[in-house]
Amino acid sequence: MSRAFVKEDANPEPEPEYGLPDPDSPYFNEAAARALLEGANQGNTKSAELATGYRWGEPVLIPCVRALRDEALDQGDERRVKLANRYLRKAGATTEPDG
């Protein structure tokens, strides 16, 4: 077998932990939205989807993602703003800060 196909890293990176509250918690959707954006920021959206049970662009999280985007705007965090806008576009929502 070619060495190009041999995985040499015997210790793969562990999956991120998102510290989500119980799914019945009133804070779960906000935490899930935050986890999805964090997963995307780390280049590991799939792990966040698995942890939250939500897919990237899930419309139910639009209000939470908008709030996180507004928070990122206030903090000048361009990367988080960009990720939130990508999420909102995928969800079919406007990416304008006020709408």
C-alpha positions as CSV (number, residue, x, y, z in Angstrom):
1,M,0.0,0.0,0.0
2,S,1.2,3.5,-0.8
3,R,2.3,5.6,2.1
4,A,0.0,8.3,0.8
5,F,-2.9,6.2,2.1
6,V,-1.5,5.3,5.5
7,K,-2.6,7.4,8.4
8,E,0.5,8.1,10.4
9,D,-1.2,10.1,13.2
10,A,-1.9,7.4,15.8
11,N,-3.6,9.9,18.1
12,P,-6.3,11.8,16.2
13,E,-7.6,15.0,17.6
14,P,-10.5,14.4,20.1
15,E,-13.9,15.7,19.1
16,P,-14.6,19.1,20.6
17,E,-16.9,19.3,23.6
18,Y,-19.6,22.1,23.5
19,G,-20.9,22.0,27.1
20,L,-24.5,22.1,26.0
21,P,-27.3,22.3,28.5
22,D,-30.1,19.7,28.7
23,P,-32.1,19.8,25.4
24,D,-35.2,20.7,27.5
25,S,-33.5,23.8,28.9
26,P,-34.8,27.1,27.6
27,Y,-31.2,28.0,26.8
28,F,-30.5,25.0,24.6
29,N,-31.2,26.7,21.3
30,E,-28.9,29.6,22.1
31,A,-26.1,27.2,23.2
32,A,-26.7,25.1,20.0
33,A,-26.4,28.1,17.8
34,R,-23.2,29.1,19.6
35,A,-21.9,25.5,19.2
36,L,-22.6,25.4,15.5
37,L,-20.8,28.7,14.9
38,E,-17.9,27.5,17.0
39,G,-17.7,24.2,15.2
40,A,-17.7,26.1,11.9
41,N,-15.0,28.4,13.2
42,Q,-12.9,25.3,14.0
43,G,-13.6,23.8,10.6
44,N,-15.6,21.0,12.3
45,T,-19.3,21.8,11.7
46,K,-20.1,18.1,11.6
47,S,-19.1,17.6,15.3
48,A,-21.3,20.5,16.3
49,E,-24.2,19.1,14.3
50,L,-23.8,15.8,16.0
51,A,-23.6,17.3,19.4
52,T,-26.6,19.6,19.0
53,G,-28.9,17.5,16.8
54,Y,-29.3,20.6,14.5
55,R,-27.9,20.9,11.0
56,W,-26.1,23.9,9.7
57,G,-28.7,26.4,8.5
58,E,-31.6,25.0,10.6
59,P,-34.3,27.8,10.5
60,V,-35.4,27.3,14.1
61,L,-32.1,28.8,15.3
62,I,-32.3,32.0,13.2
63,P,-33.2,34.3,16.1
64,C,-30.3,32.9,18.2
65,V,-27.8,33.2,15.3
66,R,-29.0,36.8,14.7
67,A,-28.4,37.7,18.4
68,L,-24.9,36.1,18.2
69,R,-24.2,38.0,15.0
70,D,-25.2,41.3,16.7
71,E,-23.0,40.4,19.7
72,A,-20.1,39.8,17.3
73,L,-20.8,43.0,15.5
74,D,-20.7,44.9,18.8
75,Q,-17.4,43.2,19.7
76,G,-15.8,43.8,16.3
77,D,-15.4,40.0,15.7
78,E,-15.5,39.9,11.9
79,R,-15.0,36.1,11.7
80,R,-18.0,35.4,13.9
81,V,-20.1,37.9,11.9
82,K,-19.1,36.2,8.7
83,L,-20.0,32.7,10.0
84,A,-23.3,33.9,11.4
85,N,-24.1,35.5,8.0
86,R,-23.3,32.2,6.3
87,Y,-25.6,30.4,8.6
88,L,-28.4,32.9,8.0
89,R,-28.0,32.6,4.2
90,K,-28.1,28.8,4.4
91,A,-31.3,29.1,6.6
92,G,-32.9,31.4,4.0
93,A,-32.8,34.5,6.2
94,T,-31.6,37.9,5.5
95,T,-28.1,38.7,6.6
96,E,-28.7,42.4,7.3
97,P,-28.1,43.2,11.0
98,D,-31.5,44.7,11.5
99,G,-33.6,42.3,9.5
